[in-house]
Amino acid sequence: MATSDATTFLPDVGELVEEAYERAGLTLRSGYDLRTARRSIDLMMLEWQNRGINLWTVEELKYDSLGTGAGTETLVEGDSTYDLRPNTIAVLEVLLRENDGNASTQVDYELNRISRDAHASIPTKLTKGRPSECYIDRKQATVTLNLWPVPDSSTKYKLVYYRVRRVEDSGPGGTYDADVPDRFWPALVSGLAYNISLKRPESTDRVQMLKQLYEEQFALAASEDREKANLRFYPGGYS
């Protein structure tokens, strides 16, 4: 018997919720069942962000004040503070780019990330020059980048940064696709089934089993969701 030669399986949120209810020994019957499941999905996505870096949420952006990531603006002379794009969860790397778009003279410099204490201890915070360090302030609603030295007027600088964005909401009515890659669908369904079982007394006897399955599925997906670059160790280093 031949295979289907198709890889188009793409369940929407409604189908994932229905599968989760079945695993919990329940039946999806009402609009409220779907609404409470969507709420559990969105809360679970916030939990996943606390578990580590999800590679599909990593983006390369250029700074611009509108937060679009278009990178159309250069840094302002003497201005050390820049708000990054909304829905930024964390910043992985920050690059300072000179002569953006010039094939012969464009250069990227990686900024050294420092702690709040280290930034606070700098006595000359208004010193101008080519920025070499950055302190990232993760506030409740925004993530702010603080540069030192502050940009001078000798070169037109732009900021390029790699960020972890927030996972998109599941949306109203269950009509949207889940903002997760297919390798995480088993973990999503297992986690949702576990969370549903916590809410329904008739599924109490399945809570521990569903929790164990959820943790196993997430561990499998997380172990696959990693960079597979070569890692080399060299002799030497600090004595």
C-alpha positions as CSV (number, residue, x, y, z in Angstrom):
1,M,0.0,0.0,0.0
2,A,1.4,3.4,-1.0
3,T,1.8,6.3,1.3
4,S,-0.3,9.5,0.9
5,D,2.8,11.6,-0.2
6,A,1.2,14.5,1.8
7,T,2.3,16.5,4.8
8,T,-0.6,18.9,5.0
9,F,-2.1,17.9,8.4
10,L,-2.7,21.3,10.1
11,P,-5.4,21.2,12.8
12,D,-6.9,24.5,14.0
13,V,-7.3,25.3,17.6
14,G,-10.8,23.8,17.7
15,E,-9.5,20.4,16.6
16,L,-6.6,20.5,19.1
17,V,-9.1,21.4,21.9
18,E,-11.4,18.5,20.8
19,E,-8.5,16.0,21.0
20,A,-7.5,17.3,24.4
21,Y,-11.0,16.9,25.8
22,E,-11.1,13.3,24.5
23,R,-7.8,12.5,26.2
24,A,-9.2,13.9,29.4
25,G,-12.2,11.5,29.0
26,L,-14.6,14.4,28.2
27,T,-16.6,15.7,25.3
28,L,-16.4,19.2,23.9
29,R,-20.0,20.3,24.1
30,S,-20.5,24.0,24.6
31,G,-19.0,27.4,23.6
32,Y,-17.8,27.8,27.2
33,D,-15.8,24.6,26.9
34,L,-14.0,26.1,23.9
35,R,-13.5,29.4,25.6
36,T,-12.0,28.0,28.8
37,A,-9.7,25.7,26.7
38,R,-8.5,28.7,24.7
39,R,-7.7,30.5,28.0
40,S,-5.7,27.5,29.2
41,I,-3.8,27.5,25.9
42,D,-2.8,31.1,26.3
43,L,-1.7,30.6,29.9
44,M,0.2,27.5,28.9
45,M,2.1,29.5,26.2
46,L,3.2,31.9,28.9
47,E,4.4,28.9,31.0
48,W,6.4,27.7,28.0
49,Q,8.2,31.0,27.8
50,N,9.3,30.5,31.3
51,R,10.7,27.0,30.5
52,G,13.3,28.3,28.1
53,I,13.9,29.7,24.6
54,N,11.5,28.6,22.0
55,L,13.3,28.8,18.7
56,W,10.3,29.7,16.6
57,T,9.9,32.9,18.6
58,V,13.4,34.2,18.0
59,E,13.5,37.1,15.6
60,E,16.2,39.4,14.1
61,L,15.0,43.0,14.2
62,K,16.4,46.4,13.6
63,Y,15.5,49.2,16.0
64,D,13.0,51.8,15.0
65,S,10.9,54.0,17.3
66,L,7.6,52.7,15.8
67,G,8.4,49.2,16.9
68,T,8.0,47.7,13.4
69,G,11.5,46.2,13.2
70,A,12.1,47.9,9.9
71,G,15.3,49.5,11.1
72,T,14.8,52.8,9.2
73,E,16.3,55.0,12.0
74,T,19.8,55.7,13.1
75,L,20.6,56.2,16.8
76,V,20.4,59.7,18.2
77,E,23.5,61.5,19.3
78,G,23.6,61.6,23.1
79,D,20.5,59.4,23.5
80,S,21.3,56.3,25.5
81,T,17.9,54.8,26.0
82,Y,15.8,52.9,23.4
83,D,12.5,51.0,23.8
84,L,12.5,47.8,21.9
85,R,9.6,46.3,20.0
86,P,6.5,45.5,22.0
87,N,5.9,41.9,23.1
88,T,9.6,41.3,23.5
89,I,10.1,38.7,26.2
90,A,13.9,38.6,26.2
91,V,16.9,39.8,24.2
92,L,19.6,37.3,23.2
93,E,22.1,39.4,21.3
94,V,22.6,43.1,20.4
95,L,24.7,44.3,17.5
96,L,25.8,47.8,16.7
97,R,25.9,48.4,12.9
98,E,27.9,51.0,11.1
99,N,27.1,52.1,7.6
100,D,24.0,49.9,7.2
101,G,23.5,48.8,3.6
102,N,27.0,49.7,2.3
103,A,28.4,46.4,1.0
104,S,32.0,47.6,1.4
105,T,31.9,49.4,4.7
106,Q,29.1,47.9,6.8
107,V,30.5,46.5,10.0
108,D,28.7,44.8,13.0
109,Y,30.0,45.0,16.5
110,E,28.6,42.8,19.2
111,L,27.7,44.8,22.3
112,N,28.8,43.5,25.7
113,R,25.8,42.9,27.9
114,I,26.2,44.2,31.5
115,S,24.1,43.9,34.6
116,R,22.1,46.7,36.3
117,D,24.7,47.0,39.0
118,A,27.5,47.3,36.5
119,H,25.6,49.9,34.5
120,A,24.8,51.9,37.7
121,S,28.4,51.9,38.7
122,I,29.6,53.7,35.5
123,P,30.5,57.2,36.7
124,T,30.6,58.8,33.2
125,K,27.2,57.8,31.8
126,L,27.1,60.8,29.4
127,T,30.5,60.0,27.7
128,K,30.0,60.0,23.9
129,G,31.6,57.5,21.6
130,R,30.9,54.2,19.8
131,P,28.7,52.2,22.1
132,S,30.3,49.0,23.4
133,E,28.1,47.9,26.3
134,C,24.4,47.6,26.9
135,Y,22.1,47.1,29.9
136,I,18.7,45.6,29.1
137,D,16.0,46.7,31.5
138,R,13.0,44.2,31.4
139,K,10.0,46.3,32.6
140,Q,6.4,45.1,33.0
141,A,5.2,46.5,29.7
142,T,8.4,47.3,27.7
143,V,12.0,46.2,27.3
144,T,14.5,49.1,27.3
145,L,18.0,49.1,26.0
146,N,20.6,51.4,27.6
147,L,23.8,52.1,25.7
148,W,27.3,53.1,26.9
149,P,29.1,55.1,25.8
150,V,26.1,57.2,24.3
151,P,26.2,57.5,20.5
152,D,28.4,60.2,19.1
153,S,28.0,62.0,15.8
154,S,31.0,60.6,14.1
155,T,29.2,57.6,12.5
156,K,25.6,56.7,11.7
157,Y,24.8,53.7,14.0
158,K,21.9,51.3,13.8
159,L,20.8,48.6,16.3
160,V,20.3,45.0,15.3
161,Y,19.0,42.7,18.0
162,Y,17.8,39.1,18.3
163,R,14.8,38.9,20.6
164,V,12.4,36.3,21.9
165,R,8.9,37.4,21.1
166,R,5.7,36.5,23.0
167,V,3.7,33.6,21.5
168,E,0.6,34.8,19.7
169,D,-2.8,34.4,21.4
170,S,-5.0,31.5,20.3
171,G,-7.7,34.0,19.1
172,P,-11.5,34.1,19.4
173,G,-13.7,31.3,18.4
174,G,-11.0,28.7,17.8
175,T,-10.6,29.7,14.2
176,Y,-6.9,30.4,14.2
177,D,-3.9,28.1,13.9
178,A,-1.8,27.6,17.0
179,D,1.3,29.7,17.0
180,V,3.5,26.7,17.6
181,P,5.4,24.5,15.1
182,D,4.1,21.0,14.3
183,R,6.8,19.3,16.4
184,F,5.1,20.9,19.5
185,W,1.6,19.8,18.7
186,P,1.7,16.7,20.8
187,A,3.0,18.7,23.8
188,L,0.3,21.3,23.2
189,V,-2.5,18.7,23.2
190,S,-1.1,16.8,26.2
191,G,-0.6,20.0,28.2
192,L,-4.1,21.2,27.4
193,A,-5.6,17.8,28.3
194,Y,-3.8,18.1,31.7
195,N,-5.0,21.6,32.3
196,I,-8.6,20.7,31.4
197,S,-8.5,17.7,33.8
198,L,-7.6,20.1,36.6
199,K,-10.8,22.0,36.0
200,R,-13.2,19.1,35.7
201,P,-14.0,16.9,38.8
202,E,-14.9,13.9,36.5
203,S,-11.3,13.8,35.2
204,T,-9.6,13.8,38.6
205,D,-8.4,10.2,38.2
206,R,-6.5,11.2,35.0
207,V,-4.6,14.2,36.4
208,Q,-1.4,12.4,37.3
209,M,-1.3,10.4,34.1
210,L,-1.9,13.4,31.9
211,K,0.7,15.5,33.8
212,Q,3.3,12.8,33.2
213,L,2.4,12.5,29.6
214,Y,2.6,16.3,29.2
215,E,6.0,16.5,30.8
216,E,7.3,13.7,28.6
217,Q,6.0,15.2,25.4
218,F,7.3,18.7,26.2
219,A,10.7,17.3,27.1
220,L,10.9,15.5,23.7
221,A,9.9,18.6,21.8
222,A,12.2,20.9,23.8
223,S,15.2,18.5,23.2
224,E,14.5,18.8,19.4
225,D,13.9,22.6,19.5
226,R,17.6,23.6,19.8
227,E,20.3,24.8,17.6
228,K,22.4,22.1,16.1
229,A,25.6,24.0,15.4
230,N,29.0,22.4,16.0
231,L,30.5,22.9,19.4
232,R,34.2,22.9,19.7
233,F,36.5,23.0,22.8
234,Y,40.0,24.3,22.6
235,P,42.8,23.7,25.1
236,G,44.1,26.6,27.1
237,G,42.1,29.4,28.7
238,Y,42.4,30.8,32.2
239,S,45.2,29.6,34.5
